[in-house]
């Protein structure tokens, strides 16, 4: 009998890839990406996002 395993699945002997804890992961850019993104938006789009943020931010 031949057993064919689907591609991409691990066998019992393989160990899963370990993810480092958050404190060990360093961001390549100290500034958030969202700041650059918001700077490029037209004023009416930025106003919409500001309004949405105010609606859903905890009070």
PyMOL Python script that loads the backbone (N, CA, C, O; Angstrom):
from pymol import cmd

cmd.read_pdbstr("""\
ATOM      1  N   UNK A   1       0.836  -1.179   0.000  1.00  0.00           N
ATOM      2  CA  UNK A   1       0.000   0.000   0.000  1.00  0.00           C
ATOM      3  C   UNK A   1       0.882   1.245   0.000  1.00  0.00           C
ATOM      4  O   UNK A   1       1.842   1.320   0.767  1.00  0.00           O
ATOM      5  N   UNK A   2       0.569   2.221  -0.851  1.00  0.00           N
ATOM      6  CA  UNK A   2       1.330   3.459  -0.949  1.00  0.00           C
ATOM      7  C   UNK A   2       0.492   4.591  -0.366  1.00  0.00           C
ATOM      8  O   UNK A   2      -0.667   4.778  -0.739  1.00  0.00           O
ATOM      9  N   UNK A   3       1.095   5.343   0.554  1.00  0.00           N
ATOM     10  CA  UNK A   3       0.406   6.479   1.165  1.00  0.00           C
ATOM     11  C   UNK A   3       0.996   7.755   0.570  1.00  0.00           C
ATOM     12  O   UNK A   3       2.202   7.985   0.655  1.00  0.00           O
ATOM     13  N   UNK A   4       0.158   8.566  -0.022  1.00  0.00           N
ATOM     14  CA  UNK A   4       0.598   9.829  -0.609  1.00  0.00           C
ATOM     15  C   UNK A   4       0.055  10.960   0.255  1.00  0.00           C
ATOM     16  O   UNK A   4      -1.153  11.096   0.445  1.00  0.00           O
ATOM     17  N   UNK A   5       0.974  11.767   0.772  1.00  0.00           N
ATOM     18  CA  UNK A   5       0.570  12.893   1.608  1.00  0.00           C
ATOM     19  C   UNK A   5       0.342  14.127   0.744  1.00  0.00           C
ATOM     20  O   UNK A   5       1.110  14.374  -0.186  1.00  0.00           O
ATOM     21  N   UNK A   6      -0.689  14.898   1.030  1.00  0.00           N
ATOM     22  CA  UNK A   6      -0.916  16.140   0.274  1.00  0.00           C
ATOM     23  C   UNK A   6       0.249  17.106   0.470  1.00  0.00           C
ATOM     24  O   UNK A   6       0.858  17.153   1.539  1.00  0.00           O
ATOM     25  N   UNK A   7       0.547  17.863  -0.561  1.00  0.00           N
ATOM     26  CA  UNK A   7       1.651  18.822  -0.494  1.00  0.00           C
ATOM     27  C   UNK A   7       1.359  19.884   0.560  1.00  0.00           C
ATOM     28  O   UNK A   7       0.223  20.339   0.697  1.00  0.00           O
ATOM     29  N   UNK A   8       2.387  20.272   1.299  1.00  0.00           N
ATOM     30  CA  UNK A   8       2.239  21.341   2.269  1.00  0.00           C
ATOM     31  C   UNK A   8       1.884  20.880   3.667  1.00  0.00           C
ATOM     32  O   UNK A   8       1.969  21.676   4.603  1.00  0.00           O
ATOM     33  N   UNK A   9       1.494  19.639   3.848  1.00  0.00           N
ATOM     34  CA  UNK A   9       1.171  19.163   5.188  1.00  0.00           C
ATOM     35  C   UNK A   9       2.415  18.553   5.821  1.00  0.00           C
ATOM     36  O   UNK A   9       3.257  17.980   5.128  1.00  0.00           O
ATOM     37  N   UNK A  10       2.525  18.678   7.130  1.00  0.00           N
ATOM     38  CA  UNK A  10       3.694  18.168   7.828  1.00  0.00           C
ATOM     39  C   UNK A  10       3.455  16.734   8.270  1.00  0.00           C
ATOM     40  O   UNK A  10       2.324  16.322   8.524  1.00  0.00           O
ATOM     41  N   UNK A  11       4.542  15.987   8.356  1.00  0.00           N
ATOM     42  CA  UNK A  11       4.449  14.651   8.918  1.00  0.00           C
ATOM     43  C   UNK A  11       4.610  14.782  10.426  1.00  0.00           C
ATOM     44  O   UNK A  11       4.913  15.867  10.923  1.00  0.00           O
ATOM     45  N   UNK A  12       4.416  13.721  11.138  1.00  0.00           N
ATOM     46  CA  UNK A  12       4.502  13.766  12.600  1.00  0.00           C
ATOM     47  C   UNK A  12       5.916  14.086  13.081  1.00  0.00           C
ATOM     48  O   UNK A  12       6.083  14.625  14.175  1.00  0.00           O
ATOM     49  N   UNK A  13       6.938  13.764  12.282  1.00  0.00           N
ATOM     50  CA  UNK A  13       8.319  13.983  12.703  1.00  0.00           C
ATOM     51  C   UNK A  13       8.762  15.440  12.548  1.00  0.00           C
ATOM     52  O   UNK A  13       9.709  15.866  13.210  1.00  0.00           O
ATOM     53  N   UNK A  14       8.100  16.199  11.695  1.00  0.00           N
ATOM     54  CA  UNK A  14       8.504  17.579  11.459  1.00  0.00           C
ATOM     55  C   UNK A  14       7.994  18.485  12.575  1.00  0.00           C
ATOM     56  O   UNK A  14       6.911  18.279  13.123  1.00  0.00           O
ATOM     57  N   UNK A  15       8.800  19.487  12.895  1.00  0.00           N
ATOM     58  CA  UNK A  15       8.390  20.452  13.917  1.00  0.00           C
ATOM     59  C   UNK A  15       7.870  21.704  13.234  1.00  0.00           C
ATOM     60  O   UNK A  15       8.428  22.122  12.219  1.00  0.00           O
ATOM     61  N   UNK A  16       6.824  22.309  13.759  1.00  0.00           N
ATOM     62  CA  UNK A  16       6.314  23.542  13.142  1.00  0.00           C
ATOM     63  C   UNK A  16       7.301  24.691  13.326  1.00  0.00           C
ATOM     64  O   UNK A  16       8.106  24.685  14.257  1.00  0.00           O
ATOM     65  N   UNK A  17       7.234  25.661  12.445  1.00  0.00           N
ATOM     66  CA  UNK A  17       8.090  26.835  12.548  1.00  0.00           C
ATOM     67  C   UNK A  17       7.671  27.635  13.776  1.00  0.00           C
ATOM     68  O   UNK A  17       6.490  27.917  13.979  1.00  0.00           O
ATOM     69  N   UNK A  18       8.653  27.992  14.583  1.00  0.00           N
ATOM     70  CA  UNK A  18       8.351  28.758  15.797  1.00  0.00           C
ATOM     71  C   UNK A  18       8.387  30.241  15.487  1.00  0.00           C
ATOM     72  O   UNK A  18       9.296  30.733  14.817  1.00  0.00           O
ATOM     73  N   UNK A  19       7.389  30.940  15.984  1.00  0.00           N
ATOM     74  CA  UNK A  19       7.349  32.391  15.812  1.00  0.00           C
ATOM     75  C   UNK A  19       8.000  33.038  17.028  1.00  0.00           C
ATOM     76  O   UNK A  19       7.763  32.611  18.157  1.00  0.00           O
ATOM     77  N   UNK A  20       8.820  34.066  16.806  1.00  0.00           N
ATOM     78  CA  UNK A  20       9.435  34.741  17.952  1.00  0.00           C
ATOM     79  C   UNK A  20       8.387  35.531  18.726  1.00  0.00           C
ATOM     80  O   UNK A  20       7.395  35.975  18.148  1.00  0.00           O
ATOM     81  N   UNK A  21       8.597  35.709  20.021  1.00  0.00           N
ATOM     82  CA  UNK A  21       7.653  36.512  20.807  1.00  0.00           C
ATOM     83  C   UNK A  21       7.683  37.968  20.337  1.00  0.00           C
ATOM     84  O   UNK A  21       8.687  38.413  19.780  1.00  0.00           O
ATOM     85  N   UNK A  22       6.602  38.709  20.554  1.00  0.00           N
ATOM     86  CA  UNK A  22       6.519  40.093  20.063  1.00  0.00           C
ATOM     87  C   UNK A  22       7.660  40.989  20.528  1.00  0.00           C
ATOM     88  O   UNK A  22       8.080  41.882  19.792  1.00  0.00           O
ATOM     89  N   UNK A  23       8.168  40.765  21.739  1.00  0.00           N
ATOM     90  CA  UNK A  23       9.240  41.645  22.225  1.00  0.00           C
ATOM     91  C   UNK A  23      10.555  41.436  21.477  1.00  0.00           C
ATOM     92  O   UNK A  23      11.439  42.291  21.538  1.00  0.00           O
ATOM     93  N   UNK A  24      10.698  40.305  20.767  1.00  0.00           N
ATOM     94  CA  UNK A  24      11.916  40.064  19.992  1.00  0.00           C
ATOM     95  C   UNK A  24      11.799  40.552  18.549  1.00  0.00           C
ATOM     96  O   UNK A  24      12.803  40.628  17.841  1.00  0.00           O
ATOM     97  N   UNK A  25      10.605  40.878  18.114  1.00  0.00           N
ATOM     98  CA  UNK A  25      10.406  41.327  16.736  1.00  0.00           C
ATOM     99  C   UNK A  25      10.577  42.839  16.696  1.00  0.00           C
ATOM    100  O   UNK A  25       9.859  43.571  17.378  1.00  0.00           O
ATOM    101  N   UNK A  26      11.511  43.295  15.911  1.00  0.00           N
ATOM    102  CA  UNK A  26      11.776  44.722  15.805  1.00  0.00           C
ATOM    103  C   UNK A  26      11.138  45.266  14.534  1.00  0.00           C
ATOM    104  O   UNK A  26      11.237  44.650  13.473  1.00  0.00           O
ATOM    105  N   UNK A  27      10.495  46.402  14.637  1.00  0.00           N
ATOM    106  CA  UNK A  27       9.912  47.043  13.465  1.00  0.00           C
ATOM    107  C   UNK A  27      11.028  47.727  12.680  1.00  0.00           C
ATOM    108  O   UNK A  27      11.850  48.427  13.271  1.00  0.00           O
ATOM    109  N   UNK A  28      11.075  47.540  11.360  1.00  0.00           N
ATOM    110  CA  UNK A  28      12.134  48.186  10.581  1.00  0.00           C
ATOM    111  C   UNK A  28      11.990  49.707  10.528  1.00  0.00           C
ATOM    112  O   UNK A  28      12.968  50.418  10.299  1.00  0.00           O
ATOM    113  N   UNK A  29      10.779  50.199  10.738  1.00  0.00           N
ATOM    114  CA  UNK A  29      10.526  51.632  10.678  1.00  0.00           C
ATOM    115  C   UNK A  29       9.843  52.058  11.976  1.00  0.00           C
ATOM    116  O   UNK A  29       8.744  51.586  12.267  1.00  0.00           O
ATOM    117  N   UNK A  30      10.461  52.934  12.758  1.00  0.00           N
ATOM    118  CA  UNK A  30       9.839  53.323  14.029  1.00  0.00           C
ATOM    119  C   UNK A  30       8.538  54.106  13.841  1.00  0.00           C
ATOM    120  O   UNK A  30       7.691  54.113  14.735  1.00  0.00           O
ATOM    121  N   UNK A  31       8.369  54.763  12.692  1.00  0.00           N
ATOM    122  CA  UNK A  31       7.137  55.504  12.423  1.00  0.00           C
ATOM    123  C   UNK A  31       6.093  54.563  11.844  1.00  0.00           C
ATOM    124  O   UNK A  31       6.427  53.737  10.994  1.00  0.00           O
ATOM    125  N   UNK A  32       4.846  54.659  12.274  1.00  0.00           N
ATOM    126  CA  UNK A  32       3.813  53.791  11.714  1.00  0.00           C
ATOM    127  C   UNK A  32       3.588  54.072  10.227  1.00  0.00           C
ATOM    128  O   UNK A  32       3.681  55.212   9.773  1.00  0.00           O
ATOM    129  N   UNK A  33       3.295  53.020   9.495  1.00  0.00           N
ATOM    130  CA  UNK A  33       3.047  53.149   8.060  1.00  0.00           C
ATOM    131  C   UNK A  33       1.803  53.991   7.811  1.00  0.00           C
ATOM    132  O   UNK A  33       1.728  54.701   6.808  1.00  0.00           O
ATOM    133  N   UNK A  34       0.826  53.920   8.713  1.00  0.00           N
ATOM    134  CA  UNK A  34      -0.415  54.659   8.542  1.00  0.00           C
ATOM    135  C   UNK A  34      -0.221  56.163   8.461  1.00  0.00           C
ATOM    136  O   UNK A  34      -1.026  56.856   7.838  1.00  0.00           O
ATOM    137  N   UNK A  35       0.834  56.681   9.082  1.00  0.00           N
ATOM    138  CA  UNK A  35       1.078  58.119   9.051  1.00  0.00           C
ATOM    139  C   UNK A  35       1.377  58.563   7.626  1.00  0.00           C
ATOM    140  O   UNK A  35       0.838  59.565   7.157  1.00  0.00           O
ATOM    141  N   UNK A  36       2.243  57.813   6.933  1.00  0.00           N
ATOM    142  CA  UNK A  36       2.563  58.148   5.546  1.00  0.00           C
ATOM    143  C   UNK A  36       1.336  57.973   4.663  1.00  0.00           C
ATOM    144  O   UNK A  36       1.095  58.779   3.765  1.00  0.00           O
ATOM    145  N   UNK A  37       0.565  56.933   4.913  1.00  0.00           N
ATOM    146  CA  UNK A  37      -0.624  56.657   4.116  1.00  0.00           C
ATOM    147  C   UNK A  37      -1.620  57.803   4.233  1.00  0.00           C
ATOM    148  O   UNK A  37      -2.156  58.257   3.222  1.00  0.00           O
ATOM    149  N   UNK A  38      -1.875  58.275   5.441  1.00  0.00           N
ATOM    150  CA  UNK A  38      -2.843  59.352   5.650  1.00  0.00           C
ATOM    151  C   UNK A  38      -2.363  60.671   5.059  1.00  0.00           C
ATOM    152  O   UNK A  38      -3.177  61.492   4.635  1.00  0.00           O
ATOM    153  N   UNK A  39      -1.066  60.881   5.027  1.00  0.00           N
ATOM    154  CA  UNK A  39      -0.538  62.132   4.490  1.00  0.00           C
ATOM    155  C   UNK A  39      -0.797  62.253   2.995  1.00  0.00           C
ATOM    156  O   UNK A  39      -0.873  63.366   2.474  1.00  0.00           O
ATOM    157  N   UNK A  40      -0.934  61.127   2.292  1.00  0.00           N
ATOM    158  CA  UNK A  40      -1.121  61.149   0.847  1.00  0.00           C
ATOM    159  C   UNK A  40      -2.590  61.231   0.439  1.00  0.00           C
ATOM    160  O   UNK A  40      -2.885  61.347  -0.750  1.00  0.00           O
ATOM    161  N   UNK A  41      -3.509  61.174   1.388  1.00  0.00           N
ATOM    162  CA  UNK A  41      -4.928  61.154   1.051  1.00  0.00           C
ATOM    163  C   UNK A  41      -5.479  62.557   0.820  1.00  0.00           C
ATOM    164  O   UNK A  41      -5.007  63.523   1.419  1.00  0.00           O
ATOM    165  N   UNK A  42      -6.487  62.665  -0.056  1.00  0.00           N
ATOM    166  CA  UNK A  42      -7.171  63.960  -0.214  1.00  0.00           C
ATOM    167  C   UNK A  42      -7.872  64.344   1.089  1.00  0.00           C
ATOM    168  O   UNK A  42      -8.162  63.487   1.923  1.00  0.00           O
ATOM    169  N   UNK A  43      -8.136  65.618   1.251  1.00  0.00           N
ATOM    170  CA  UNK A  43      -8.732  66.120   2.498  1.00  0.00           C
ATOM    171  C   UNK A  43     -10.079  65.484   2.812  1.00  0.00           C
ATOM    172  O   UNK A  43     -10.354  65.174   3.971  1.00  0.00           O
ATOM    173  N   UNK A  44     -10.931  65.280   1.795  1.00  0.00           N
ATOM    174  CA  UNK A  44     -12.261  64.727   2.075  1.00  0.00           C
ATOM    175  C   UNK A  44     -12.176  63.271   2.536  1.00  0.00           C
ATOM    176  O   UNK A  44     -13.003  62.821   3.329  1.00  0.00           O
ATOM    177  N   UNK A  45     -11.178  62.537   2.041  1.00  0.00           N
ATOM    178  CA  UNK A  45     -11.013  61.144   2.475  1.00  0.00           C
ATOM    179  C   UNK A  45     -10.471  61.114   3.902  1.00  0.00           C
ATOM    180  O   UNK A  45     -10.912  60.309   4.723  1.00  0.00           O
ATOM    181  N   UNK A  46      -9.520  61.986   4.190  1.00  0.00           N
ATOM    182  CA  UNK A  46      -8.967  62.056   5.541  1.00  0.00           C
ATOM    183  C   UNK A  46     -10.049  62.455   6.538  1.00  0.00           C
ATOM    184  O   UNK A  46     -10.078  61.938   7.655  1.00  0.00           O
ATOM    185  N   UNK A  47     -10.938  63.368   6.151  1.00  0.00           N
ATOM    186  CA  UNK A  47     -12.039  63.788   7.026  1.00  0.00           C
ATOM    187  C   UNK A  47     -12.974  62.617   7.307  1.00  0.00           C
ATOM    188  O   UNK A  47     -13.471  62.465   8.423  1.00  0.00           O
ATOM    189  N   UNK A  48     -13.213  61.791   6.289  1.00  0.00           N
ATOM    190  CA  UNK A  48     -14.064  60.613   6.480  1.00  0.00           C
ATOM    191  C   UNK A  48     -13.438  59.661   7.499  1.00  0.00           C
ATOM    192  O   UNK A  48     -14.123  59.174   8.399  1.00  0.00           O
ATOM    193  N   UNK A  49     -12.139  59.396   7.359  1.00  0.00           N
ATOM    194  CA  UNK A  49     -11.470  58.500   8.306  1.00  0.00           C
ATOM    195  C   UNK A  49     -11.479  59.082   9.719  1.00  0.00           C
ATOM    196  O   UNK A  49     -11.662  58.349  10.691  1.00  0.00           O
ATOM    197  N   UNK A  50     -11.283  60.384   9.833  1.00  0.00           N
ATOM    198  CA  UNK A  50     -11.330  61.027  11.152  1.00  0.00           C
ATOM    199  C   UNK A  50     -12.705  60.865  11.787  1.00  0.00           C
ATOM    200  O   UNK A  50     -12.820  60.592  12.982  1.00  0.00           O
ATOM    201  N   UNK A  51     -13.747  61.037  10.974  1.00  0.00           N
ATOM    202  CA  UNK A  51     -15.119  60.890  11.468  1.00  0.00           C
ATOM    203  C   UNK A  51     -15.382  59.461  11.929  1.00  0.00           C
ATOM    204  O   UNK A  51     -15.988  59.247  12.978  1.00  0.00           O
ATOM    205  N   UNK A  52     -14.928  58.484  11.148  1.00  0.00           N
ATOM    206  CA  UNK A  52     -15.114  57.087  11.522  1.00  0.00           C
ATOM    207  C   UNK A  52     -14.357  56.760  12.807  1.00  0.00           C
ATOM    208  O   UNK A  52     -14.857  56.032  13.665  1.00  0.00           O
ATOM    209  N   UNK A  53     -13.154  57.303  12.931  1.00  0.00           N
ATOM    210  CA  UNK A  53     -12.351  57.055  14.128  1.00  0.00           C
ATOM    211  C   UNK A  53     -13.052  57.611  15.372  1.00  0.00           C
ATOM    212  O   UNK A  53     -13.058  56.969  16.422  1.00  0.00           O
ATOM    213  N   UNK A  54     -13.637  58.799  15.251  1.00  0.00           N
ATOM    214  CA  UNK A  54     -14.350  59.404  16.380  1.00  0.00           C
ATOM    215  C   UNK A  54     -15.579  58.586  16.767  1.00  0.00           C
ATOM    216  O   UNK A  54     -15.903  58.469  17.949  1.00  0.00           O
ATOM    217  N   UNK A  55     -16.267  58.017  15.763  1.00  0.00           N
ATOM    218  CA  UNK A  55     -17.467  57.228  16.046  1.00  0.00           C
ATOM    219  C   UNK A  55     -17.149  55.952  16.821  1.00  0.00           C
ATOM    220  O   UNK A  55     -17.905  55.550  17.705  1.00  0.00           O
ATOM    221  N   UNK A  56     -16.023  55.319  16.485  1.00  0.00           N
ATOM    222  CA  UNK A  56     -15.725  54.001  17.053  1.00  0.00           C
ATOM    223  C   UNK A  56     -14.652  54.010  18.132  1.00  0.00           C
ATOM    224  O   UNK A  56     -14.348  52.960  18.698  1.00  0.00           O
ATOM    225  N   UNK A  57     -14.072  55.168  18.431  1.00  0.00           N
ATOM    226  CA  UNK A  57     -13.064  55.200  19.493  1.00  0.00           C
ATOM    227  C   UNK A  57     -13.757  55.142  20.852  1.00  0.00           C
ATOM    228  O   UNK A  57     -14.840  55.701  21.024  1.00  0.00           O
ATOM    229  N   UNK A  58     -13.125  54.457  21.828  1.00  0.00           N
ATOM    230  CA  UNK A  58     -13.735  54.369  23.168  1.00  0.00           C
ATOM    231  C   UNK A  58     -13.809  55.751  23.807  1.00  0.00           C
ATOM    232  O   UNK A  58     -12.901  56.571  23.668  1.00  0.00           O
ATOM    233  N   UNK A  59     -14.908  55.984  24.507  1.00  0.00           N
ATOM    234  CA  UNK A  59     -15.125  57.306  25.119  1.00  0.00           C
ATOM    235  C   UNK A  59     -14.818  57.288  26.589  1.00  0.00           C
ATOM    236  O   UNK A  59     -14.945  58.313  27.259  1.00  0.00           O
TER     237      UNK A  59
END
""", "prot")
cmd.dss("prot")
cmd.show_as("cartoon", "prot")
cmd.util.cbc("prot")
cmd.orient("prot")
